[in-house]
Amino acid sequence: MNITQITGGRKFTIFLTSDGSVYGFGLNDNGQLGLGNTTSPQSTPQEITHFNGTTITHVACGEEYTIFFRKRC
């Protein structure tokens, strides 16, 4: 697994791997990691499994949010 993109917001980091998997860690009090909860903080990378079966091509972060771009069908 190779990391192809790293981006971050205020106190959190998201990264994308070559196989299209997405991981996040850091502050998650607003759900900005995309884990489906607001458990905070996440000190180790957590796979964002919501996207299983979807090819994520790019991620972008703001101060307290994350945007995930998927491959268009």
N, C-alpha and C positions, 0 to 999 in steps of 0.2 A: 504494500500500500504506500503510495507516494502522495504527499500533500501538494496540491496544485494551486491552492489559493488560501490565504490567511487574511482575515479582516477582523476588525474589532470596534467596539463601542466603548462607552464609559464603564470600565472595570469588567469587561467580558470579551472573550475571543471566540470566533467561529472559524472553522477551517473545513475545506472541501478536499476530498481525496480523488485520486485518479479513477477510482471505480464509481464515483458519484455519491459516495457516502458523505454525510455531513456530521460534524462533531462540534460541541461547544463546551466551554467551561468559564467559570468566573461568576460574577454577580447574576442573579436570576430573579430578583424580587419583582420584576414586572413581566416575567415570562419571556424575556428577550432571547433566551437560549432556544426556544421552540420545543421544549421538552414536554409541554402540556401541563406544566405545574409552575409554581413560584417558589420551589425549594431553593434556598439560597444559603451559602454559595456552593457552587460545584467546583471542588479543587482539582479534580481530574477530568479529562475530556469524556463527555457523555455522547453516545451516538444519538442523533435525532432520528428516531425510527419512524416518525410520522411520514417520511418520504420514501419508505421502502417501496420499490416498484416504480418509482418516479425518478427520472434522471435530472438531477440538479446540475445546472451548468455554471452558475455564478451566485455569489452571496454578497450582500452589502449590509453594512451596519450604520446606525446612527447612535446617538447618545444612549438611548434606552430601547432600541428596536432592531430587528433584523428582517431583511427582505431576502427571499429565496427565489431564484429564477429557475424555471424548469425548461427542459427541452420541449419545444413545440411539437405537437403531434402532426 
